[in-house]
């Protein structure tokens, strides 16, 4: 046995002797009635402290669970922030943009001026609602989700609304020409005007419609298989319907 082991053994024996002496001392104190009452009070205090420690431990564990939940919630918020940032940086072109902020007083003043101007214009000249050209409404996300998967294929929400944007462009260009006076037209425009009139039929009277030739004339969109798949989706969403006759397919806005 080396010296370190002997020292450890000696320390162990001394600790045991010290513990026995303390026990004997406490037994001697327990025989004294005053000291016995003091020991009971100490014992009660120790029990109270132990209960408090148990409650404190339970509270600590509860706070740990709350902290864990908050960390998980923080991760969810971070994901939401990333998605919101992505949406902000990738706003579809057909979505309206928010203009510069105005104070409530400025908005009220502008609104009042606008109303006054409208009243003045109405009092001076007749309404021009008949000059407005109707356009197709964009597809909402809810409508897009309800399109059957077999019909939608791999086309995206932005793609179908881009097609609507091109259709609206063709409609506006066509009906601007139809609303012009013949005297203001050149030869090319008169030919278009005459074609538009020849393509009209009983079912299209008072309605807005275009044909494949209008898409080719006024947009860069190709009239091919993908385009006709998009038209099927627009018919499903009740944005247009087809009117056939005379070898022409008319896409009439609903």
Order of alpha helices (4+ residues) and beta strands (2+ residues): alpha-alpha-alpha-alpha-alpha-alpha-alpha-beta-alpha-alpha-beta-beta
